[in-house]
Structures are given as structure tokens and as C-alpha cells.
């Protein structure tokens, strides 16, 4: 049912009901007032007629043989016309016939307490009356003043008929007023519905509902719908970006996995050759193991990248970066016993972050330095690694420096591209990519800096210590920092 129809139905029922209730209340009050006024008139007439009735009684008792015509005429005029009210009177004198004037009942009612006013039923008619004693304690007779109840009932009946007519008219007025008011009241909703329908039918994004209707509730509803549309557009954008990223990422992963899998397939075919030399067989098996390890490392890093991409704001908490770094250094020393790792830290800076993601940064920095930072001049290829943690204003600076060959300045940005690795590298080419992802998720940056004195590679990760999510947009829970998907997706191949 339309809202305007509901307005009409409600007003069509409510207006007549209110009119009827108000009319009944007024009718009850008017009825009470009319009855009180009628009783007052009866008492007034009784007081006005009492002196004449007393004179008449005295004259009848004094000269019973001579009718008091003059007093009778005066009583008749006063009883019928003097008070200007319908009804009549009766004068009862002991020992004589009662004198009736005007409209009176056939029988005389019993004397009420206090002489009235009271109601008396005579057959099918009901009378309202007042009695008045004549003489001392009624010794000279009694005066009765009557009025039939139907006179007042006719007046009340006219009022009831008018109330019913007004109620019927108000029902029609309620329907018309309900339709008019309903259409006026729901007009902003109709406009809002038209705008929403236009937005739903249009493929253009960015169109929003107007919030200038002048009706507070409608404008608030439009603002809420606009916020939902903003969230929808943002979700569509993120979904499109995610699909594009996943498509490009899958294509690149397939390309990267194709090389070790093809090599492994070739080696497996060679293993089936009947005249294969045992030495060559051993080389092929070793090559298979290396390719298998490479594929396994690649899959592990891809899983870590995907996990970092799915982390939400609820996973972030205040974290002691010095403690995480110290634990990572100790475990790296056990993984790489040939590496010499030195660690120094300032008073533990606290960052708002994901503990597992921060640990990923440290593990990959240390593994990368241990693998690529060995000094060729040192016998045995021993890696010397220096880890420092300092605070620069509101930024925690984590630096890992090795004594390897270093990275040319022209290639310092490209090393963070996924699957980038130098010739002969045993890595997956995703370690630095994972570091950059986690740094961006924590609102920080990572870069290859100058090594200073001597040779080697120095990687610096800078993380804010105060804002929880500086790279995220407010009001968009779970939204990734701008640029994360773009560099994660990388160029297509």
C-alpha cells in the first residue's frame, strides 16, 4: 500500500473518530447543561407561581361557592405564557378538585424529598416536575410545575442528527485531506525514489542523492544512502584492482614456475635414459633438488605475500620493535652460522603494527644479507651483517647492512620488484617485495641507502611510531594503502 493511501486511510478513520468523540463529549456537556437549565426554569416558574397559587387557594377556601375567575385567568397566563417554556402546572387544594393548566400528566406523582426537581413516568411519557408547598407546611395545598421530557429529547435529537451529519462529512474531508497531505508529505520520498532509480539504472559512477529536500529525516536517509554508495563504489574499485592484480600476479607466477618445472621435467626425462653415467645422474638429481627447493621457496613467499595482503586493522597493536628485532637476530644466527651478525638498538621504540608482519621484515632482511652480503675476499664467504635500530623523531629506523658487492644506484629501486634477482641468485626474488609490502601496510617506507664507508648494501626501513594507520583512508575498514597493489602486481609479461 502506498504511503499516501495510508495517510488517506488513517485520516479517513481518525478525523471522523475525533469528530465523533468530540461531538459525544459536547453532546453530553450540552445535555447536562440543558437539563440543568430546564430544572432551573422549573424552579423559577414554581417560585413565580407560588404567590398566585397561594392567593387562589385562600380565595377558594374562603368562598367555596364563588369561583375565583380572576385569579384563575392570572394563573393560566402565568403558567402557560409567562415563563415562555412548554409544560403546565397543577394546584392541589385539600377538599377540592385540582386546578390543571397547560400540559400536565393525568396522575399526580409522589412528593419527592425536598420537593424536586424529579422525574415521573406516566404511562409511556416521562415528566420532569417541581413541587412547592402552599401555606404553612402545605396546609393550603401544593403547587406542581411539569414539563414533558420529550421537549428536551427533541432538542437533543436534533443535536445528535447534526453530529452524525458532521461525522459523515468529516469522513469525506478526511479522505480528501489524507490524499492531499499524503502526497505532500511523501513528495520528498518520491523524489528520493526517482533519484535512486536513476542511479540504479545509470552505469555512471559518482552520482549521488540530493540532501536539500528540507526534510531532516529525508536528508539524513539520503546521506546514509550516499555513504552506502561511496562504500559500494570503493568496494567495486578494490575488487577490480584485486582482480587485475590477481590476474597479473597469476600470469607472472605461472611464468616464474614454468622455468623450474620445465627444468625438472627435462631432468626427469634424462634420468630415464638407459646409458646415463652415474656421475651425470648425481648431477641431475642435485639439480632436481635445487629446482625443487627454488619452487618451494617461491610458493612459500607467495603465501606470505597473500597473507600480508589479507591482514586487517584488528591485527595491529602496540609492538616493541627492539624485542622483535633481537629475537629475529638470534634465530638468524642459528640459521646462518657462518654469518657474523651485530645488533645495537636504542631504547625500545613502540610501533603500531602487526607483529608477524614486522617479523617478516626482519627475517627477510637478515636472510637477504646472509645470502647476498658475503665478502668475496673473506675465505669461506663469511657474511658480516650489522643491524641497528634507532629513533628519528616519530620514526623508527631499522637498518641492515652487509659487506657484500652492493647494489648499483641505478638498480636500487628495481630490487623491490617482485621476482627480481641477480644472475645466479638462489632466492625467489620476492624477499624484498615482501619487505616493501609490510612496510607500506605499516605506513612506512623501505629503501636501499648509501653504505657509507666501505662496500656492501644498506637497507633502511622507516616505520612511524605514533599513527596507527597513516597510509589508510579513514572510514574504510580493511582498505589497503594506495599503491600496494600496483607495485605488488608489477608489470605484465
N, C-alpha and C positions, 0 to 999 in steps of 0.2 A: 504494500500500500504506500502511495506517495505521501511525503511529509505534509504537503498542502492539504491532501484529502484527510489526513489525520487531524490537522488543525480544524478543518471544517466540521468533522465528526465530533471532535471534542467541544468546539464552541456550540454546535447544534444541540448537544446534550447539556453542556454546562450552563449556557445562558438561560434557557427555559427553566432549568432546575433552580438556578439562583433567583430568577424572577418569581418562580412558584414559591420557593421558601420565603423570599422577602414578602410576597403578597400574602401568604398564610400568616406570617408574623404581623403584618399590618392589619389584616382582616381580624385577627384575634384581638389586637390592641383597639381597633375601631369598634369591634363588637363589645368589648369591655367598656369602652367609653360611652357608647350609645346606650348600653344597659344602665350604666351609672347615671347618665343624663336623664334617661326615662324615669328611673326611680326618683331622681331629684325633682323632676317635674311633677310626679305623682304626689310627693310630699309637699311641694309648693302649692299645688292645687288643693290638697287637703287642708293646709293651713289657711288658704284664702277662703275656702268654702265653709270652714268650721263656724265662723260667727253667724253667717246667714242660716246655716243649718240649725244652730242653737236657737236663734230667734224663731225659726219655723217651728221647732219642737215646743218652745214655750207658748207660741200662739196656738198650736193645735191642742195642747193640754189645757190651756186656759179657756178656750171657747171651742170645745169639740164639735159643736153644731154648726159652726160657721167656718167654711174652708178659707184658709189664708191665700187667696189667689194672687195677691200682690207679691207676697214672699215666694210663692211657687214660681212665678214668672222670673223673679230675680235669680232664684236658684238655677232655673233652667238656663237662663242666659249665661250665668257664670260657669255652669258645669259644662256646657256644650261649646260655647264660643269664647268665653273669657280667657281660658288658658291656651287656646289655639292648639290643642292636642286632641287626637282621637280618644275615644273611650267614653265613660259616663260615671254617674255617681248614684249611690243609694243611701237614703236616710231612713234609719230604723228607729221608730218611737214605740216604746212599750205600750201595748194595748191597741195599736193602730196598724193599718196596712203600711208597708214600707213605700217610700216615695222613690221611684226609679226615673232617672233622666239620662238620656244618651244610651250608649251601648254597654249593657251590663249582663252578667251571667244570670241564668234562671235561678240558681241556688245561691245561698249565701255561704261563704267559706267560714271555717272556724277562725276565731280571733287569734292571730299569731302573737308570739311573745314580743312585746314592745310595739305592737300594732303595725308591724311591717317595716319595709316592703317585703312581700312574699308572693309566691306563685300558687295558683289554684287551678285545678283541672275540672272542667265542667263538660262531661261527655267527651267529644273529640276536640274541644277547644281548650286552650290554656290561657289563663288570665294572670296579669300582674296587678296587685292591689295594695292599697294602704288604708288602714282603719284609724279613725280618730274618735275618741270618746266625747260625748256632748254632756255638759253638766259635770257635777262632782262625781268622779269615778264612773261615768257613763250612766248616771241616773236619768239624764234627759234623753238618752238614746245614743246611737253610734252612726258616724258618717263613714261610708265606704267610697273610695275612688278607684275605678277599674280602668284597665287598658288591655285589650286583647294582644297576645304575644305575636299574632301573625302580622301586625303592623310593623313591628321591628324586624321580624323574619323576612318580610318583603324587601326591606332596605338592605339587609344582609345578603339576600339572594341576588339583588342587583350587583352588589359588590363582588360576589362570587362569580357571577357571569362575566363581569368585566375582567376579573383576574384570569379566568380561563382564556378569554379572548387575547389578553395581553401576553399570556404564556404561549399561545399558538403563534402569535405574531413574532414574539421573541425567538421562537424556534427557527422561523424562516430567516429572521435577521441574523441569527447565529450562524446559519449555513452560509449566507452570503458574506458575512463578516469573516467567518473562518476561511473561506476560499480566498478572500482578498488578503487577509492578514497572513495566511499560509504562504501564498505566492510571494508576498512582500518579504516575509521572514526567511524563506528558503531561497530567495533570489541569489544571495552570495554563494550558497551551496551549489546552486545550478551553474553559476559562473565558474566556480571551482571545478565542478564536474566536467564542464566543457573544456577547461584548460587541461585537466588531467587526461581527458580523452584525446586531446590534440597531441599531448606529449607522448601518450602511448602509441598513437598512430604514426607519429613522426619518427624518422630514423636519426634526426639530428640530435646531437648531444649538447648539453649545456642549457636547454630550455627549462625554465623554472616557473612555478606558480606565483601569481601576484599576491602580495601580502598587504594590499592597500584597500581592502574592502570596507574598512571602518568598523567591522565587527571583530571584537577581540578574539572570540573563540575561533572564528573562521581564519583569521590571520595566523593564530597560533597553530592551527591544523595545517595551514599551507606551509608554514615554516618547518614543521615536523616532516611533512612530505618532501619538502625541498632537501632537508637533511638526509632523508632516506634516498632520494635521487642522487645526491652527492656521493653517498656511500655506494650506491649501485654502480655509478659511473667509475668510482675509484676501484671497486671490485672487478668490473669489466676490464678496466685498464690493466690492473695487476694480473688478471687471468690471461689477457692477451700477451702481456710481457712474459708471463711464466710459460705459456705455450710456445712462444717464439724462442725463449731461452732453452726450453726442454728440447725443441726441435733441433736447434743449432748444436746444443750440447750433445744430444744423442748422435748426430751426424759426426761430430768430432771424436766422440768416444769410439764409435764404430771404426773410424779411420785409424785411431791410435791402437785399438785392439787388433785390427787386421794385421798389423806388422808382426807382433809376436805370435799370433795364431798361425799366420802363413808360414813363418819360420819354423814353428813347432810341427806343422803338417809336413813340411819338407823334410825335416829331420826324422820324423816318424817313417816316412817313405824310405829314407836312406837306411834306417835301422832294419828294414825288411829285406835289404839286398843280401843275397847269399854269400857273396865273396867279400864282405866288409872286413877290413883289418881291425883287430881288437883295439889298437891304439885309436884309430878313427872312430870306432864305436864309442870308446870312452869320451872322446871329444864331443861327439854328437849328444851323448847323454848329459854331459856337463852343460852343453849349450841349451838343451831342453830344460834343464833345471834353472838356468839363468833366465830363459824366456818365461818359464812358469812363474818364477819369483817376480819378474817385471810385471806380468799380467796381474798377479796377486796384489802387488803394491799399488798398481793403478786402480784396481777395484776398491781397495781399502781407502785410498784417498778420495775417490768419487763418493763413497759412502759418507765420509767425514764432511765433504762439501755439501752433500744433500742434507745432512743432519744440521749443519750450521745454517743452512737456508731456511729450515723449518722451525728454528728456535723462536720462542715468543717472549714478550716482555716479562711474563711471570717467572721466567727462569733467571732473571737478573737480580742480583743482591750485592750488598757491600762486601767486597772481597779484598783480602790482604794480598797485594801483588807480590810483595817480597817473599812471603811464605810460599806461594805457588812457584815462584822462580827458584827458590832454594831447593824445593823438593824435585823440580824438573832437572836441576843441575846434578843433584845426587844420582838420580836414575840414569841420566845421560852418561855419567862417569862409568856406571856399570855396563851400559850398552856399548860404550866405546872405550875400552880400557887403554887403548893406545893414545887417546886424546888427553891433553892437559887442559883442564877447564878451571879457570879462576873466576871467582864471583865476589862482587862487592855491591852493597846496597845501602841506600840512605834509610833513615827511619821509615819503617814500612808505609808506603803510600797506599791509601784505600781507594779503590776504583769501584764504580757501579758496573758490574759485569756478570757474565756467565762464566763460572769457574772452569767448566770443562773447555769452553772456547779459549779462555786465556791460557789454559794448559796446552791446548793445541798449538797456540802461537809459540810458546816456549819450546815444546818438543820438536817442532819443525825447524825452528831457528837453530837449535843445537844440532839436530841431525844433519841439516844442510851444511853447517860449519864443519862438522866432523868428517863429512864425506868429501866436501869440495875445498876445505880450508887447510889441507895438509901441506906442509912446507917441503917442496921437492928437494931442497938442499939438505934437509934433515934425513938421516938414514932411517929407513923403515917407514917414511912417510908419516911421521908423527904430527898430529894436528894440535896447534896451540890456540886455545879459544879464551877470550876474555869477555865476561858478562858483567855489565854494570847496570844498576838501577838507580836513577836519580829523579829529583822533582824540580821542574822548571815552572814556577808559578802554580797554576792549577792543572798542570800537565805532568803525568808520569812518563819518563823517558827510559825505555828499555833498549839497551844497545848490546849487540852480539858481534864481536869482531874476531876474525881468524887471520892466519898468516899465510893464506894461500896465494894463488896467482892474481886474485882480484877480478873485478868486473870493469870493463871499459866504460867510461861515462856515457857513450852513445847507446849502450845496451842496458843501462841501469833501470830503465822503466819497463823494458820489454821482458825482463826476467820474471815479472809478476804475471805475465800472460800464461794462461793455462797451457800445459803440455810443452812449455818452452824449456829446453835443456840443451846443454852444450854437447858437442860430439863426444861419445864415449862415456857419457854420464850414466850411472846405474839407476838414477832416480826416475820417478814417474813424471816429472815436470809439473806437479801440482802442489808441491810443498809451499812455495812462496805464494801461489794463488790462494791456498787455504789461509795463510797468514794475513794476506790483504783482505780477504773476506771477513775474517774475525775482527780485524782492526776497524773495518768500516762499520760492522754491526755494533761495535762498542763506541762509535763516534770518533774514532781515532784515525791515524794515518800510519803508513809504513813506507820507508824509502831506503835506498842504498846511499849512504853518505860517504864522504871522503874518509879514507883510512888514517889520515894524519901522517905521523912519522912511520916510515917503513911501508911495506906492501900488505896486501890482504884485502878482505871485504868487510865492511862495517854496515850492518843493517840496524836501523833505528825504528822502533815502534813507539809512537806517542799516543797516549791514552788520557782523556780528561778524567780528573778526579772528583768533579762535582756534578755536572748534569748527568741524569740517568740515561737519557736517550737523545743526545744532542743532534743526531743525524736523522731523527724520525720526525714525521709530521704530527702535530698534536691532534688528538681526537680520532686517530686511525689505528686502532689496536692491531698489532701484528704486522704493520706495514714496513716493508724493507727500506733501508736508506736509499736515497736516489743514487743511481749509478752502480749499485751492487750487481744487479742482474746484467747490466750492459757489459761490465768488464768480465763477469763470470761467463757470459755467453761467448764473448770473443768474436773474432771474425769467422765467417763461414768458410768452409773448404770445399 
